[in-house]
Amino acid sequence: MQSELESLIEKLQETSLSGLVSSVPLTSETQLEHNTTHLISPIKQKSPFSIEPKTSNEILLLALLRETEATNVMLKRRVLELQATNILNERYCKVLRGQLANQEAKKRKGKEKGKLMGDGLPRFLSSDEFYEKVVEFECEQKKRVAEKKTRKDEREKRAEGLAVWKRLEDERKTENKDRRAQYHTALEKWNEDKLRAKAEGRKFSEAKPVLGKLRGPIPRPALNVACEEDAASSGGESFDLDGISDASDED
């Protein structure tokens, strides 16, 4: 069994699918030829055989011919299905290669950020080119640290602003809830007094309670540039800091 597998691997290494059995990891540069350009003739519905067998051998041969024709039609349909599947697999592999190339580019970019010379070649430490690289590298490092600190400060400020907004919103909702409760209590009492006056036959002139305008929602603090960049770098996923919700008011 082991020898058969080795023989199969050797044969695959001689074909366009050698990348699948290679010890080298697959990359976006790996080319896999799917060979999807073979021409297949359409299946034709042939008329029944007009031969009238006269001997037993002719009857047997005609039966075998019909069986062979049916087998050929079945095999051609199977080839069409396989070729269609191969075409779809080729298109899918192209999409995956594009995604893999994007990931490889991101990894290379991430590795190069912390390196002064990322190609591994020797440099003269006193050369103008190396000096300019050092200055550029230091400026980039300082800029990155400053941007990181700025984003952190902005996140902290936004968290504080959201906490204040949350407290004010809770106070507003509580106040509106209390005003509604007071309104419904006053309305019930007014209805009772009105019914009582009607039953006693006297005039009821007390004004009907009015709820009035409630406090509207307080605008939520907007995202600043740093928070927008963090959201974009996290794949577009949005989230609330400190579990603060942005639910709409139930006024």
C-alpha positions as a Markdown table, in Angstrom:
| # | Residue | x | y | z |
|---|---|---|---|---|
| 1 | Met | 0.0 | 0.0 | 0.0 |
| 2 | Gln | 2.8 | 2.4 | 0.9 |
| 3 | Ser | 4.6 | 1.7 | -2.4 |
| 4 | Glu | 1.3 | 2.4 | -4.3 |
| 5 | Leu | 1.0 | 5.7 | -2.6 |
| 6 | Glu | 4.5 | 6.7 | -3.3 |
| 7 | Ser | 4.1 | 5.7 | -7.0 |
| 8 | Leu | 0.9 | 7.9 | -7.1 |
| 9 | Ile | 2.7 | 10.9 | -5.6 |
| 10 | Glu | 5.5 | 10.5 | -8.1 |
| 11 | Lys | 3.0 | 10.5 | -11.0 |
| 12 | Leu | 1.2 | 13.6 | -9.6 |
| 13 | Gln | 4.5 | 15.4 | -9.3 |
| 14 | Glu | 4.9 | 15.1 | -13.1 |
| 15 | Thr | 1.6 | 16.7 | -13.7 |
| 16 | Ser | 0.1 | 20.3 | -13.3 |
| 17 | Leu | -1.1 | 19.2 | -9.9 |
| 18 | Ser | 2.4 | 18.8 | -8.5 |
| 19 | Gly | 1.8 | 21.7 | -6.1 |
| 20 | Leu | -0.7 | 19.6 | -4.1 |
| 21 | Val | 1.9 | 17.0 | -3.2 |
| 22 | Ser | 4.9 | 19.3 | -2.8 |
| 23 | Ser | 6.6 | 19.8 | 0.6 |
| 24 | Val | 6.6 | 23.5 | -0.1 |
| 25 | Pro | 3.6 | 25.3 | 1.4 |
| 26 | Leu | 1.0 | 26.6 | -1.1 |
| 27 | Thr | 1.1 | 30.3 | -1.8 |
| 28 | Ser | -0.9 | 32.7 | -4.0 |
| 29 | Glu | 1.8 | 32.2 | -6.6 |
| 30 | Thr | 1.1 | 28.4 | -6.9 |
| 31 | Gln | -0.3 | 27.7 | -10.3 |
| 32 | Leu | -2.8 | 24.8 | -10.7 |
| 33 | Glu | -3.9 | 24.0 | -14.2 |
| 34 | His | -7.4 | 22.7 | -14.3 |
| 35 | Asn | -7.4 | 21.9 | -18.0 |
| 36 | Thr | -11.0 | 23.0 | -18.6 |
| 37 | Thr | -10.7 | 23.7 | -22.3 |
| 38 | His | -11.5 | 20.3 | -23.7 |
| 39 | Leu | -14.2 | 20.3 | -26.3 |
| 40 | Ile | -17.1 | 17.9 | -25.7 |
| 41 | Ser | -19.6 | 17.2 | -28.5 |
| 42 | Pro | -23.3 | 17.4 | -27.6 |
| 43 | Ile | -25.3 | 14.3 | -26.9 |
| 44 | Lys | -27.3 | 13.3 | -29.9 |
| 45 | Gln | -30.5 | 11.3 | -29.7 |
| 46 | Lys | -30.0 | 8.7 | -32.4 |
| 47 | Ser | -33.0 | 7.0 | -34.0 |
| 48 | Pro | -33.6 | 3.4 | -33.1 |
| 49 | Phe | -31.6 | 0.9 | -35.1 |
| 50 | Ser | -33.4 | -0.1 | -38.3 |
| 51 | Ile | -31.6 | -3.4 | -38.6 |
| 52 | Glu | -33.9 | -6.4 | -38.5 |
| 53 | Pro | -31.9 | -9.2 | -37.0 |
| 54 | Lys | -32.4 | -12.5 | -38.7 |
| 55 | Thr | -30.1 | -14.8 | -36.8 |
| 56 | Ser | -29.4 | -15.3 | -33.1 |
| 57 | Asn | -25.9 | -13.8 | -33.5 |
| 58 | Glu | -27.4 | -10.6 | -35.0 |
| 59 | Ile | -29.9 | -10.3 | -32.2 |
| 60 | Leu | -27.0 | -10.7 | -29.7 |
| 61 | Leu | -24.8 | -8.2 | -31.5 |
| 62 | Leu | -27.7 | -5.6 | -31.8 |
| 63 | Ala | -28.4 | -5.9 | -28.1 |
| 64 | Leu | -24.7 | -5.4 | -27.2 |
| 65 | Leu | -24.6 | -2.4 | -29.6 |
| 66 | Arg | -27.6 | -0.8 | -27.9 |
| 67 | Glu | -26.1 | -1.4 | -24.5 |
| 68 | Thr | -22.8 | 0.1 | -25.6 |
| 69 | Glu | -24.5 | 3.1 | -27.0 |
| 70 | Ala | -26.4 | 3.7 | -23.7 |
| 71 | Thr | -23.1 | 3.3 | -21.8 |
| 72 | Asn | -21.4 | 5.9 | -24.0 |
| 73 | Val | -24.3 | 8.4 | -23.5 |
| 74 | Met | -24.0 | 7.9 | -19.7 |
| 75 | Leu | -20.3 | 8.3 | -19.7 |
| 76 | Lys | -20.5 | 11.5 | -21.8 |
| 77 | Arg | -23.0 | 13.0 | -19.4 |
| 78 | Arg | -20.7 | 12.1 | -16.6 |
| 79 | Val | -17.8 | 13.8 | -18.3 |
| 80 | Leu | -19.9 | 16.9 | -18.8 |
| 81 | Glu | -20.8 | 17.0 | -15.1 |
| 82 | Leu | -17.1 | 16.6 | -14.2 |
| 83 | Gln | -16.0 | 19.3 | -16.5 |
| 84 | Ala | -18.7 | 21.7 | -15.2 |
| 85 | Thr | -17.5 | 20.9 | -11.6 |
| 86 | Asn | -13.9 | 21.5 | -12.7 |
| 87 | Ile | -14.8 | 24.9 | -14.1 |
| 88 | Leu | -16.6 | 25.9 | -10.9 |
| 89 | Asn | -13.6 | 24.7 | -8.9 |
| 90 | Glu | -11.3 | 26.8 | -11.0 |
| 91 | Arg | -13.3 | 30.0 | -10.5 |
| 92 | Tyr | -13.4 | 29.2 | -6.7 |
| 93 | Cys | -9.7 | 28.7 | -6.6 |
| 94 | Lys | -9.1 | 32.1 | -8.3 |
| 95 | Val | -11.2 | 33.7 | -5.6 |
| 96 | Leu | -9.2 | 31.9 | -2.9 |
| 97 | Arg | -5.9 | 32.9 | -4.5 |
| 98 | Gly | -6.9 | 36.5 | -4.4 |
| 99 | Gln | -7.8 | 36.3 | -0.7 |
| 100 | Leu | -4.6 | 34.4 | 0.0 |
| 101 | Ala | -2.5 | 37.1 | -1.8 |
| 102 | Asn | -4.2 | 39.8 | 0.3 |
| 103 | Gln | -3.4 | 38.0 | 3.5 |
| 104 | Glu | 0.2 | 37.5 | 2.4 |
| 105 | Ala | 0.6 | 41.2 | 1.6 |
| 106 | Lys | -0.8 | 42.1 | 5.1 |
| 107 | Lys | 1.6 | 39.7 | 6.8 |
| 108 | Arg | 4.6 | 41.1 | 4.8 |
| 109 | Lys | 3.5 | 44.7 | 5.6 |
| 110 | Gly | 3.1 | 43.9 | 9.3 |
| 111 | Lys | 6.6 | 42.3 | 9.5 |
| 112 | Glu | 8.2 | 45.2 | 7.7 |
| 113 | Lys | 6.9 | 47.8 | 10.2 |
| 114 | Gly | 9.3 | 46.9 | 13.0 |
| 115 | Lys | 12.4 | 46.4 | 10.8 |
| 116 | Leu | 14.9 | 48.9 | 9.7 |
| 117 | Met | 16.1 | 46.8 | 6.7 |
| 118 | Gly | 13.7 | 44.0 | 5.9 |
| 119 | Asp | 15.5 | 42.4 | 3.0 |
| 120 | Gly | 18.4 | 41.0 | 5.0 |
| 121 | Leu | 21.1 | 42.5 | 2.8 |
| 122 | Pro | 24.2 | 44.1 | 4.4 |
| 123 | Arg | 24.5 | 47.9 | 4.6 |
| 124 | Phe | 27.3 | 50.4 | 5.2 |
| 125 | Leu | 26.4 | 52.0 | 8.5 |
| 126 | Ser | 28.0 | 55.2 | 7.5 |
| 127 | Ser | 26.3 | 55.5 | 4.1 |
| 128 | Asp | 23.8 | 58.3 | 3.4 |
| 129 | Glu | 21.2 | 55.8 | 2.3 |
| 130 | Phe | 21.4 | 54.0 | 5.7 |
| 131 | Tyr | 21.3 | 57.3 | 7.6 |
| 132 | Glu | 18.2 | 58.4 | 5.8 |
| 133 | Lys | 16.7 | 55.0 | 6.5 |
| 134 | Val | 17.5 | 55.4 | 10.2 |
| 135 | Val | 15.9 | 58.9 | 10.4 |
| 136 | Glu | 12.8 | 57.7 | 8.5 |
| 137 | Phe | 12.5 | 54.6 | 10.7 |
| 138 | Glu | 12.8 | 56.7 | 13.9 |
| 139 | Cys | 10.2 | 59.2 | 12.7 |
| 140 | Glu | 7.9 | 56.4 | 11.7 |
| 141 | Gln | 8.3 | 54.8 | 15.1 |
| 142 | Lys | 7.6 | 58.1 | 17.0 |
| 143 | Lys | 4.6 | 58.8 | 14.8 |
| 144 | Arg | 3.2 | 55.3 | 15.4 |
| 145 | Val | 3.6 | 55.7 | 19.2 |
| 146 | Ala | 2.0 | 59.1 | 19.1 |
| 147 | Glu | -0.9 | 57.9 | 17.0 |
| 148 | Lys | -1.4 | 54.9 | 19.4 |
| 149 | Lys | -1.5 | 57.3 | 22.4 |
| 150 | Thr | -3.9 | 59.6 | 20.6 |
| 151 | Arg | -6.3 | 56.7 | 19.9 |
| 152 | Lys | -6.1 | 55.6 | 23.5 |
| 153 | Asp | -6.8 | 59.1 | 24.8 |
| 154 | Glu | -9.7 | 59.4 | 22.4 |
| 155 | Arg | -11.2 | 56.1 | 23.4 |
| 156 | Glu | -10.9 | 57.1 | 27.1 |
| 157 | Lys | -12.6 | 60.4 | 26.4 |
| 158 | Arg | -15.4 | 58.8 | 24.4 |
| 159 | Ala | -15.9 | 56.2 | 27.2 |
| 160 | Glu | -16.2 | 59.1 | 29.7 |
| 161 | Gly | -18.6 | 60.9 | 27.4 |
| 162 | Leu | -20.7 | 57.8 | 26.9 |
| 163 | Ala | -20.9 | 57.3 | 30.7 |
| 164 | Val | -22.1 | 60.9 | 31.2 |
| 165 | Trp | -24.6 | 60.4 | 28.3 |
| 166 | Lys | -25.8 | 57.2 | 29.8 |
| 167 | Arg | -26.4 | 58.8 | 33.2 |
| 168 | Leu | -28.2 | 61.8 | 31.7 |
| 169 | Glu | -30.4 | 59.5 | 29.5 |
| 170 | Asp | -31.3 | 57.4 | 32.6 |
| 171 | Glu | -32.2 | 60.5 | 34.5 |
| 172 | Arg | -34.3 | 61.7 | 31.6 |
| 173 | Lys | -36.2 | 58.4 | 31.2 |
| 174 | Thr | -36.8 | 58.3 | 35.0 |
| 175 | Glu | -38.1 | 61.8 | 35.0 |
| 176 | Asn | -40.4 | 61.1 | 32.0 |
| 177 | Lys | -41.6 | 57.9 | 33.7 |
| 178 | Asp | -42.4 | 59.7 | 36.9 |
| 179 | Arg | -44.3 | 62.4 | 35.0 |
| 180 | Arg | -46.4 | 59.8 | 33.2 |
| 181 | Ala | -47.2 | 58.1 | 36.5 |
| 182 | Gln | -48.2 | 61.4 | 38.0 |
| 183 | Tyr | -50.3 | 62.2 | 35.0 |
| 184 | His | -52.2 | 58.9 | 35.0 |
| 185 | Thr | -52.8 | 59.3 | 38.8 |
| 186 | Ala | -54.2 | 62.8 | 38.3 |
| 187 | Leu | -56.3 | 61.7 | 35.4 |
| 188 | Glu | -57.8 | 58.9 | 37.4 |
| 189 | Lys | -58.6 | 61.2 | 40.2 |
| 190 | Trp | -60.1 | 63.8 | 37.8 |
| 191 | Asn | -62.3 | 61.1 | 36.2 |
| 192 | Glu | -63.5 | 60.0 | 39.7 |
| 193 | Asp | -64.3 | 63.6 | 40.7 |
| 194 | Lys | -66.2 | 64.1 | 37.5 |
| 195 | Leu | -68.3 | 61.0 | 38.0 |
| 196 | Arg | -68.9 | 61.9 | 41.6 |
| 197 | Ala | -70.0 | 65.5 | 40.6 |
| 198 | Lys | -72.3 | 64.0 | 37.9 |
| 199 | Ala | -73.8 | 61.6 | 40.4 |
| 200 | Glu | -74.5 | 64.4 | 42.9 |
| 201 | Gly | -76.0 | 66.6 | 40.2 |
| 202 | Arg | -73.5 | 69.5 | 40.5 |
| 203 | Lys | -71.4 | 71.2 | 37.9 |
| 204 | Phe | -67.9 | 70.0 | 37.5 |
| 205 | Ser | -65.5 | 72.7 | 36.2 |
| 206 | Glu | -62.1 | 71.4 | 37.1 |
| 207 | Ala | -59.7 | 71.4 | 34.2 |
| 208 | Lys | -58.6 | 68.0 | 32.8 |
| 209 | Pro | -54.9 | 67.2 | 33.6 |
| 210 | Val | -52.4 | 67.5 | 30.6 |
| 211 | Leu | -49.3 | 65.4 | 30.3 |
| 212 | Gly | -47.4 | 68.1 | 28.5 |
| 213 | Lys | -44.2 | 67.7 | 26.4 |
| 214 | Leu | -41.7 | 65.2 | 27.7 |
| 215 | Arg | -37.9 | 65.6 | 27.5 |
| 216 | Gly | -36.6 | 64.3 | 24.2 |
| 217 | Pro | -33.6 | 61.9 | 23.8 |
| 218 | Ile | -30.2 | 63.4 | 24.4 |
| 219 | Pro | -27.9 | 63.0 | 21.3 |
| 220 | Arg | -25.4 | 60.3 | 21.7 |
| 221 | Pro | -21.7 | 61.4 | 21.5 |
| 222 | Ala | -20.5 | 60.9 | 17.9 |
| 223 | Leu | -17.5 | 58.7 | 17.0 |
| 224 | Asn | -14.3 | 60.6 | 16.6 |
| 225 | Val | -11.7 | 59.9 | 13.9 |
| 226 | Ala | -9.6 | 57.5 | 16.2 |
| 227 | Cys | -12.6 | 55.4 | 17.0 |
| 228 | Glu | -13.7 | 55.2 | 13.4 |
| 229 | Glu | -10.2 | 54.1 | 12.4 |
| 230 | Asp | -10.2 | 51.4 | 15.1 |
| 231 | Ala | -13.6 | 50.2 | 13.9 |
| 232 | Ala | -12.4 | 50.0 | 10.3 |
| 233 | Ser | -9.2 | 48.2 | 11.3 |
| 234 | Ser | -11.3 | 45.6 | 13.2 |
| 235 | Gly | -13.1 | 44.6 | 10.0 |
| 236 | Gly | -16.0 | 47.0 | 10.2 |
| 237 | Glu | -17.4 | 45.5 | 13.4 |
| 238 | Ser | -19.0 | 48.1 | 15.7 |
| 239 | Phe | -19.3 | 47.8 | 19.4 |
| 240 | Asp | -20.2 | 49.9 | 22.5 |
| 241 | Leu | -17.6 | 50.7 | 25.1 |
| 242 | Asp | -18.3 | 49.6 | 28.7 |
| 243 | Gly | -21.5 | 47.9 | 27.6 |
| 244 | Ile | -23.3 | 51.1 | 27.0 |
| 245 | Ser | -26.3 | 50.6 | 24.8 |
| 246 | Asp | -27.7 | 52.9 | 22.1 |
| 247 | Ala | -31.2 | 51.7 | 22.5 |
| 248 | Ser | -34.0 | 54.1 | 21.5 |
| 249 | Asp | -36.1 | 55.7 | 24.1 |
| 250 | Glu | -39.5 | 54.1 | 24.8 |
| 251 | Asp | -41.3 | 57.5 | 25.2 |
